[in-house]
Each structure stands twice: as structure tokens, then as C-alpha cells.
Amino acid sequence: MTEENGLINAVLLDGMGSAKELNWEQIKQWQPEQGLIWIHLDFTSVESQSWLMNDSGLDPLVADALIADETRPRCSSVNDGLFISLRGVNSNPGADPEDMVSIRMYCTGQRVISTRRRRLLSVRDIIDARHNGAGPSTAGQLVAMLSARISERMGSVINELEDRIDNVEELIIDASTHEVRKNILELRREIIKLRRYLSPQRDALSKLQTEKVEWLDSRDQAKIRESYDKITRYVEDLDSARD
């Protein structure tokens, strides 16, 4: 599906792990009785912004949050749904992983609308799973799968950072003071940038796992709790690395 008009991915979930792809016209004709719809947009697109503000039926505050330039991780109850903002590591070519990519979602039991500026591979993981019949079948499963993939992809970045810290410890013994200082300052900068988003992300997942909404069942909450535990461990690892 082309992204030229701001529509990255839109599907009508069949409740069994697969889904039917939709275009803009089909999105505009969608009715709740047809089933759960997931609409994923590039919020920098004029067409996406126009639909969100004028045709989506969203509360203006929610629509504004979905197209905001900057947002920190959070989870908030709004009307009959949840607004969720999360950050994932930047895996785009040539990018710094600690330059984290934002995804924002508004979720109800009948509709999930998500937006981003830059590509997030965790979303691609879910789309690929859907093609294999292993995708989400409910809004709760979609949110739980996304939080899990974001947390899992973050693990490799944290592990790589710890390896570099081990290398710096060797430099302390073998290399010059100037070289050691340069490496330490670079590592500290990356750690601070990562922790800047991971700490509020931990809080967002903590709130999300306890939200009382009918479309988020105990299995979804358990999966989100696993993601929360991973993020908590990453924050602790970063604190240790910074020290």
C-alpha cells in the first residue's frame, strides 16, 4: 500500500489473526458492525491530518495529540478509549538507536488509530505476523503485541551499550586518558538520551497494565506487564551504566 497519501496501513481484523487491507475510501465507509479496524498513518501528511481533525470523529484533543510534533510516553483515558504514546529504538538506516521513534495510538474496542513520523520496525513486525495469520485479533492484543515488540527490540540496543561499556573498562587500563574520556562522554550522552524516554515509558506501561477497559483482558495485561518488567530492567541497567 502506498504511503504517498499518508496511509501506511489500514486493515479490518478478522478475529483469527489475519485481516483485510483497506484504502482511504473503505476507511471512510467503515462502520463498527464490520469489525475491528486498525488505521496506521503518517501524521505529517496533509490528508492524514485532515481526516483526523475533520472526518475521524475523534475528540479534538485526541486528534491534536495524534499529530503533535513531540510527545513523551504516556497512557491516558479519554472518553471511551485510551490514548497511548510509546517510543521505540530508531532502526532506520544511518540513525542513532537512542534517537527514539514515537508512535501514538487511540484505542477503543472497535477501532485503533495509530500515527508516526518515522518508520518503527515494531509495527512492521505486527504487519508481517498478520500476513502469516499470527497477528492480533483484538485491540487489546494489538496494544500488547506492540508493547512487547518495542521492548524486545530495545534489548539489543541495551546489550550493545553494555558491551561498549565493557570495552571502555579495558581502555581505562590500556589507553590514554583522552581516549577514555571521549568514550565515556559519548556513552553517557547515549545513556541519558535513552533514559529520557524509558523512564516515562515504564510509567506509561505501568498505567496501561492496570487500565479497566473491557477490550483489554487479563492475558493482554499479563503481556503488557512483561513489557513493563523489561523496561524497568532496562532503566535499572542504564542507571548502573551511567554510574
BAVEX-718264 format. One record per residue (C-alpha): residue number from 1; z, x, y negated. Coordinates in nm, 4 decimals, padded with zeros to 6 digits. Layout:
{NUM, {Z, X, Y}} ...
//
This chain:
{1, {00.0000, 00.0000, 00.0000}} {2, {-00.0962, 00.1368, -00.3406}} {3, {00.1763, 00.2277, -00.5885}} {4, {-00.0515, 00.2066, -00.8915}} {5, {00.0859, -00.1353, -00.9902}} {6, {00.4477, -00.0370, -00.9343}} {7, {00.4767, -00.1988, -00.5925}} {8, {00.5833, 00.0713, -00.3468}} {9, {00.6685, -00.1529, -00.0547}} {10, {00.7300, -00.5234, -00.0014}} {11, {00.7981, -00.6848, 00.3346}} {12, {00.9063, -01.0115, 00.4868}} {13, {01.1521, -00.9190, 00.7622}} {14, {01.1089, -01.0992, 01.0940}} {15, {01.4722, -01.0633, 01.2046}} {16, {01.3771, -00.8427, 01.5011}} {17, {01.3269, -00.5012, 01.3377}} {18, {00.9671, -00.5455, 01.2241}} {19, {00.8177, -00.7030, 00.9137}} {20, {00.5022, -00.8290, 00.7443}} {21, {00.3757, -00.6413, 00.4380}} {22, {00.3278, -00.8409, 00.1185}} {23, {00.1280, -00.7926, -00.2009}} {24, {00.2203, -00.8983, -00.5548}} {25, {00.0648, -01.2437, -00.5171}} {26, {00.2582, -01.3104, -00.1962}} {27, {00.5805, -01.1902, -00.3605}} {28, {00.5308, -01.4377, -00.6423}} {29, {00.4762, -01.7197, -00.3913}} {30, {00.7753, -01.6316, -00.1709}} {31, {01.0365, -01.8989, -00.1013}} {32, {01.3813, -01.8375, 00.0581}} {33, {01.2999, -02.0529, 00.3612}} {34, {01.0317, -01.7998, 00.4592}} {35, {01.2968, -01.5400, 00.5449}} {36, {01.4465, -01.2221, 00.4033}} {37, {01.2226, -01.0321, 00.1613}} {38, {01.2642, -00.6667, 00.0579}} {39, {01.0810, -00.5586, -00.2579}} {40, {01.0804, -00.1883, -00.3459}} {41, {00.9453, -00.0971, -00.6902}} {42, {00.8741, 00.1954, -00.9192}} {43, {01.0724, 00.0793, -01.2217}} {44, {00.8639, 00.2911, -01.4623}} {45, {00.5639, 00.0638, -01.4016}} {46, {00.4892, -00.1937, -01.6719}} {47, {00.4044, -00.4543, -01.4070}} {48, {00.7337, -00.3930, -01.2240}} {49, {00.9321, -00.4204, -01.5462}} {50, {00.7524, -00.7382, -01.6470}} {51, {00.8169, -00.9038, -01.3110}} {52, {01.1829, -00.8007, -01.3052}} {53, {01.2509, -00.9215, -01.6581}} {54, {01.0373, -01.2356, -01.6638}} {55, {00.9479, -01.3630, -01.3170}} {56, {01.2085, -01.2433, -01.0674}} {57, {01.4729, -01.4998, -01.1605}} {58, {01.7340, -01.2240, -01.1863}} {59, {02.0225, -01.2271, -01.4300}} {60, {01.9036, -01.0228, -01.7336}} {61, {02.1969, -00.7833, -01.6854}} {62, {02.0823, -00.7129, -01.3286}} {63, {01.7200, -00.6689, -01.4351}} {64, {01.8296, -00.4247, -01.7074}} {65, {02.0341, -00.2259, -01.4557}} {66, {01.7378, -00.2035, -01.2168}} {67, {01.5184, -00.0417, -01.4821}} {68, {01.7797, 00.1703, -01.6636}} {69, {01.6795, 00.5354, -01.7127}} {70, {02.0146, 00.6726, -01.5959}} {71, {02.2817, 00.5179, -01.3781}} {72, {02.5748, 00.6557, -01.1838}} {73, {02.6542, 00.5434, -00.8282}} {74, {02.8426, 00.2151, -00.8256}} {75, {02.8807, -00.1190, -00.6500}} {76, {02.9371, -00.4412, -00.8447}} {77, {02.9482, -00.8109, -00.7572}} {78, {02.7047, -01.0103, -00.9730}} {79, {02.6699, -01.3853, -00.9251}} {80, {02.5906, -01.4389, -00.5553}} {81, {02.4871, -01.0812, -00.4821}} {82, {02.5734, -00.7134, -00.5073}} {83, {02.4285, -00.4549, -00.7424}} {84, {02.4354, -00.1153, -00.5698}} {85, {02.3346, 00.2186, -00.7197}} {86, {02.3264, 00.5275, -00.4960}} {87, {02.1951, 00.8831, -00.5182}} {88, {02.0167, 01.0893, -00.2556}} {89, {01.9202, 01.4551, -00.2461}} {90, {01.5859, 01.5387, -00.4040}} {91, {01.3495, 01.6379, -00.1212}} {92, {01.0335, 01.6227, -00.3295}} {93, {00.8167, 01.9397, -00.3261}} {94, {00.9380, 02.2056, -00.5701}} {95, {01.2501, 02.0097, -00.6642}} {96, {01.6113, 02.1231, -00.6593}} {97, {01.8036, 01.9215, -00.3955}} {98, {02.1051, 01.8905, -00.6259}} {99, {01.8825, 01.7119, -00.8818}} {100, {01.9686, 01.3857, -00.7106}} {101, {01.7372, 01.0843, -00.6939}} {102, {01.8666, 00.7397, -00.7873}} {103, {01.7977, 00.4143, -00.6052}} {104, {01.9244, 00.0818, -00.7375}} {105, {01.9409, -00.2428, -00.5388}} {106, {02.0275, -00.6032, -00.5959}} {107, {02.1049, -00.7712, -00.2664}} {108, {02.1684, -01.1274, -00.1554}} {109, {02.1406, -01.2743, 00.1917}} {110, {01.7831, -01.3825, 00.1187}} {111, {01.6404, -01.1062, -00.0982}} {112, {01.6743, -00.7323, -00.1586}} {113, {01.5141, -00.5810, -00.4672}} {114, {01.5288, -00.2022, -00.4966}} {115, {01.3903, 00.0303, -00.7633}} {116, {01.3433, 00.4033, -00.8152}} {117, {01.1633, 00.6519, -01.0387}} {118, {01.1146, 00.9372, -00.7911}} {119, {01.0474, 00.9210, -00.4182}} {120, {01.3505, 00.9065, -00.1902}} {121, {01.2831, 01.0076, 00.1698}} {122, {01.5737, 00.7979, 00.2960}} {123, {01.3724, 00.4875, 00.2038}} {124, {01.0709, 00.6279, 00.3886}} {125, {01.2936, 00.6700, 00.6953}} {126, {01.3636, 00.2959, 00.6955}} {127, {00.9984, 00.2062, 00.6408}} {128, {00.8994, 00.4292, 00.9335}} {129, {01.1697, 00.2719, 01.1511}} {130, {01.0279, -00.0695, 01.0677}} {131, {00.6827, 00.0392, 01.1866}} {132, {00.8451, 00.1316, 01.5193}} {133, {01.0255, -00.2021, 01.5488}} {134, {01.3637, -00.0374, 01.4783}} {135, {01.4026, -00.1418, 01.1173}} {136, {01.6695, -00.3684, 00.9660}} {137, {01.6684, -00.7412, 01.0329}} {138, {01.9244, -00.8482, 00.7684}} {139, {02.0154, -00.7484, 00.4153}} {140, {02.3415, -00.6024, 00.5445}} {141, {02.1604, -00.3857, 00.7993}} {142, {01.9208, -00.2640, 00.5317}} {143, {02.2042, -00.1569, 00.2997}} {144, {02.3951, 00.0054, 00.5884}} {145, {02.0856, 00.1925, 00.7138}} {146, {02.0017, 00.3205, 00.3674}} {147, {02.3548, 00.4457, 00.3001}} {148, {02.3530, 00.6161, 00.6413}} {149, {02.0188, 00.7912, 00.5863}} {150, {02.1208, 00.9074, 00.2374}} {151, {02.4438, 01.0538, 00.3772}} {152, {02.2714, 01.2188, 00.6741}} {153, {02.0029, 01.3855, 00.4620}} {154, {02.2727, 01.5142, 00.2295}} {155, {02.4359, 01.7001, 00.5188}} {156, {02.1608, 01.9595, 00.5480}} {157, {02.1934, 02.0454, 00.1768}} {158, {02.5708, 02.0880, 00.2035}} {159, {02.5303, 02.3060, 00.5139}} {160, {02.2720, 02.5250, 00.3401}} {161, {02.5064, 02.5630, 00.0441}} {162, {02.7876, 02.6754, 00.2726}} {163, {02.5565, 02.9327, 00.4333}} {164, {02.4791, 03.0741, 00.0903}} {165, {02.8497, 03.0955, 00.0129}} {166, {02.8965, 03.2990, 00.3316}} {167, {02.6212, 03.5317, 00.2093}} {168, {02.7964, 03.5722, -00.1257}} {169, {03.1137, 03.6734, 00.0556}} {170, {02.9154, 03.9536, 00.2193}} {171, {02.7743, 04.0546, -00.1198}} {172, {03.1271, 04.0927, -00.2544}} {173, {03.1663, 04.3759, -00.0072}} {174, {02.8183, 04.5274, -00.0153}} {175, {02.6574, 04.4586, -00.3547}} {176, {02.7117, 04.5296, -00.7198}} {177, {02.9424, 04.3214, -00.9397}} {178, {02.6470, 04.1985, -01.1483}} {179, {02.4599, 04.0660, -00.8452}} {180, {02.7686, 03.8943, -00.7094}} {181, {02.8451, 03.7292, -01.0444}} {182, {02.4883, 03.6000, -01.0736}} {183, {02.5002, 03.4408, -00.7283}} {184, {02.8425, 03.2889, -00.7842}} {185, {02.7391, 03.1316, -01.1155}} {186, {02.4266, 02.9811, -00.9585}} {187, {02.6229, 02.8380, -00.6655}} {188, {02.8890, 02.6982, -00.8958}} {189, {02.6223, 02.5255, -01.1061}} {190, {02.4736, 02.3583, -00.7980}} {191, {02.8137, 02.2543, -00.6657}} {192, {02.9077, 02.0923, -00.9976}} {193, {02.5785, 01.9001, -01.0116}} {194, {02.6198, 01.7705, -00.6562}} {195, {02.9821, 01.6716, -00.7012}} {196, {02.8992, 01.4929, -01.0259}} {197, {02.7275, 01.2205, -00.8226}} {198, {02.9009, 01.2470, -00.4858}} {199, {03.2431, 01.1578, -00.6192}} {200, {03.1349, 00.8214, -00.7715}} {201, {02.9108, 00.7644, -00.4672}} {202, {03.2191, 00.7896, -00.2476}} {203, {03.3868, 00.5265, -00.4672}} {204, {03.0798, 00.3006, -00.4514}} {205, {03.0682, 00.3149, -00.0706}} {206, {03.4430, 00.2560, -00.0538}} {207, {03.3990, -00.0658, -00.2523}} {208, {03.0858, -00.1662, -00.0617}} {209, {03.2531, -00.1470, 00.2794}} {210, {03.5193, -00.3971, 00.1728}} {211, {03.2988, -00.6484, -00.0107}} {212, {03.3390, -01.0045, 00.1178}} {213, {02.9834, -01.1353, 00.1319}} {214, {02.8558, -01.3367, 00.4257}} {215, {02.5437, -01.1243, 00.4792}} {216, {02.7466, -00.8043, 00.5262}} {217, {02.9069, -00.8333, 00.8695}} {218, {03.1685, -00.6156, 01.0403}} {219, {02.9067, -00.3929, 01.2082}} {220, {02.7361, -00.3250, 00.8765}} {221, {03.0720, -00.2482, 00.7151}} {222, {03.1590, -00.0099, 01.0002}} {223, {02.8310, 00.1771, 00.9471}} {224, {02.8929, 00.1957, 00.5726}} {225, {03.2432, 00.3256, 00.6483}} {226, {03.0865, 00.6106, 00.8484}} {227, {02.8716, 00.6966, 00.5459}} {228, {03.1805, 00.6831, 00.3251}} {229, {03.3620, 00.9222, 00.5604}} {230, {03.0703, 01.1667, 00.5480}} {231, {03.0520, 01.1600, 00.1685}} {232, {03.4298, 01.2097, 00.1495}} {233, {03.3976, 01.5159, 00.3721}} {234, {03.1111, 01.6497, 00.1589}} {235, {03.3202, 01.6109, -00.1580}} {236, {03.6072, 01.7980, 00.0088}} {237, {03.3652, 02.0717, 00.1221}} {238, {03.2298, 02.1038, -00.2324}} {239, {03.5809, 02.1272, -00.3756}} {240, {03.6595, 02.4036, -00.1280}} {241, {03.3329, 02.5823, -00.2043}} {242, {03.3932, 02.5606, -00.5803}} {243, {03.7385, 02.7145, -00.5404}} 
//
